[in-house]
Amino acid sequence: MKVGDLVKVRFPTNDFYNGEEYIGIILTTSTTSNTMREIGCEEMWCFQTNSRRLINKFTDEIKVLSS
């Protein structure tokens, strides 16, 4: 995954968001930011909510739609 990739994300371990899919663009990755590397997350802009979301490649289901 790299900055600018279009992704679809599900949050299966989160009871509130479980089952919902969100589409967005990767803004920051753990390889481009020391802060993201420390917390082990990537950051995306979500089109449905018009907000930034932190996603975790170990617990969330992330599918790259285009790169």
PLY file of the C-alpha trace (Angstrom):
ply
format ascii 1.0
element vertex 67
property float x
property float y
property float z
element edge 66
property int vertex1
property int vertex2
end_header
0.00 0.00 0.00
1.25 3.47 -0.84
0.08 7.07 -0.66
-2.63 7.72 -3.26
-3.94 4.14 -3.45
-7.73 3.74 -3.62
-8.79 1.22 -0.96
-11.87 -0.49 0.45
-11.75 -1.15 4.20
-13.81 -3.23 6.64
-13.36 -3.12 10.42
-14.29 -6.68 11.53
-12.96 -6.34 15.09
-14.94 -3.15 15.81
-18.53 -3.84 16.95
-19.73 -0.37 15.90
-18.38 -0.50 12.33
-18.50 -4.27 11.76
-20.00 -5.21 8.40
-19.68 -1.75 6.87
-17.26 -1.03 4.03
-15.54 2.29 3.49
-13.78 3.53 0.36
-11.03 6.09 0.45
-7.53 7.13 -0.51
-4.37 6.45 1.49
-2.93 9.70 2.87
-0.09 8.46 5.08
1.58 5.09 5.53
3.81 3.63 8.20
6.73 3.99 5.78
6.13 7.73 5.19
5.48 8.89 8.75
7.27 8.26 12.03
4.02 8.79 13.95
2.17 6.17 11.89
5.11 3.79 12.29
4.95 4.17 16.09
1.24 3.33 16.28
1.35 0.78 13.45
-1.39 2.34 11.34
-2.05 3.83 7.95
-4.25 6.91 7.42
-6.95 7.21 4.76
-9.43 9.85 3.62
-12.89 8.26 3.73
-15.32 9.37 1.00
-18.47 8.29 2.89
-17.72 10.22 6.08
-15.54 12.99 4.62
-13.00 12.39 7.35
-9.64 10.86 8.08
-9.58 7.29 9.40
-6.77 5.27 10.90
-6.58 1.76 9.52
-4.53 -1.14 10.80
-3.25 -3.66 8.27
-3.17 -6.37 10.96
-6.77 -6.11 12.22
-8.73 -4.44 9.41
-9.61 -5.94 6.05
-8.01 -3.72 3.41
-8.38 -4.25 -0.32
-6.41 -2.05 -2.73
-8.76 -1.16 -5.61
-6.23 0.78 -7.68
-2.70 1.99 -7.23
0 1
1 2
2 3
3 4
4 5
5 6
6 7
7 8
8 9
9 10
10 11
11 12
12 13
13 14
14 15
15 16
16 17
17 18
18 19
19 20
20 21
21 22
22 23
23 24
24 25
25 26
26 27
27 28
28 29
29 30
30 31
31 32
32 33
33 34
34 35
35 36
36 37
37 38
38 39
39 40
40 41
41 42
42 43
43 44
44 45
45 46
46 47
47 48
48 49
49 50
50 51
51 52
52 53
53 54
54 55
55 56
56 57
57 58
58 59
59 60
60 61
61 62
62 63
63 64
64 65
65 66
